[in-house]
Amino acid sequence: MGEGEFWRGEFANCTSRQVGPCKLQACSPLSGDAGVSSLMHFKAGEIMVTGGMSNLTMTPDAAHNFIYFSGGTGTLWNAGDTLSVNASGDPTGVPAWTASIQTPGHVILTNPWGNPFIINKSTGVTFTWTFMGGPGQVVVNLSSNPGASCSFPASAGTGTIPPSALTDIATGVNGTINALDINEETVTAGEFQITVSMQTWGNLQGGLLASGAFTVQ
């Protein structure tokens, strides 16, 4: 699956800070607002991705968003492939741009993964995984409010969310957790800064996606 959007604006109700490997974020909705102060979407033409197992072409919808489904179960790239991402641009929006990015590999998490996944605030939690090659970071997302997104080098095979990164999340909080292998590059097109992100979902040892519920104790 591929997706993209080009926008300018601020999530004015959100604050974030970095604690060790984790970015912590807390949001509170604005009165009479969906949580975003001002968000404008821009045209960017057509996007083509080449260099993998198959080429992708993404055409924007009426809202200027890009969504592509491969329609199958095959592999779109091998770990470490170099992809070229080319956007044709639009004279009323984002100029044409090109990015080159290496694709991440695939990780298999070896943690016991209960449902829910239990996180102990006083000890933190260490994740371990089997590294299958390629560049990138293993990113563990704790989706709650406040929440955390923690990044570790994929090649390390392990990463720890320390207790100091869990202080903002109250005991008893429930949320969703997932783990992905991600590689990103940033390019500039005119006044726009564009992040190109290649992601593969982590798997558990039984083959399921590394995604589910968590609770904090």
Order of alpha helices (4+ residues) and beta strands (2+ residues): beta-beta-beta-beta-beta-beta-beta-beta-beta-beta-beta-beta-beta-beta-beta-beta-beta-beta-beta-beta
